[in-house]
Amino acid sequence: MTEETPQDGPVSAADATTVDPVVEVTDTATEAATTVEDTAKTFDRAYVEKLRDEAATHRLKAKRVDTANARLLASLVTTDGRLVNPAELPLTDALLDDDGIVDPAKVSAAVDDLLMVKPYLQTPAAPPPLPQGVRQDAPTAPSLLELARSML
């Protein structure tokens, strides 16, 4: 079995199955840039652990501040006394001042807005006090001595 190619002439089947070695072409500039980027992004283990510890500390402090702000908000709403349940006003960034602490004026305005939208959340008015005890203006019942004197 022989094949003929127009330029070389007859080619045997054994020669036809051999493959020329493929030359792999790589972009050395791309490899060099990747290597430089990889080495530039690598930090010492101690430095990375230090950064992770700092980040964990900051997350813990932020969680504490959020907890303190929630407690302060509940205290301010309870002290205001206009809401039945202080949990009805959630802690949002709109209630915080520039320093990240709950602003009493913003809380009061938020309670006003909430009561405008949901008036049923308002604390009901206290009923008038029941008349009890000794009153100065109460008529006294006539005593037995007074009744006897009035008959004479």
VENDAMO-V317795 format. One record per backbone hydrogen bond with DSSP energy under -1.0 kcal/mol. CO is the residue of the C=O (numbers start at 1). NH is the residue of the N-H. Records with the same first field share a line. If there is no record, write none. Layout:
CO=NH ; NH
//
This chain:
3=11
5=9
9=5
11=3
12=16
13=17
26=28
27=31
28=32
29=33
30=34
31=35
32=36
33=37
34=38
35=39
36=40
37=41
44=48
45=49
46=50
47=51
48=52
49=53
50=54
51=55
52=56
53=57
54=58
55=59
56=60
57=61
58=62
59=63
60=64
61=65
62=66
63=67
64=68
65=69
66=70
67=71
68=72
69=73
70=74
71=75
72=76
73=77
74=78
75=79
76=80
77=81
82=123
85=88
86=89
92=95
93=96
95=103
97=100
101=97
103=107
104=108
105=109
106=110
107=111
108=112
109=113
110=114
111=115
112=116
113=117
114=118
118=121
119=122
121=84
143=147
144=148
145=149
146=150
//
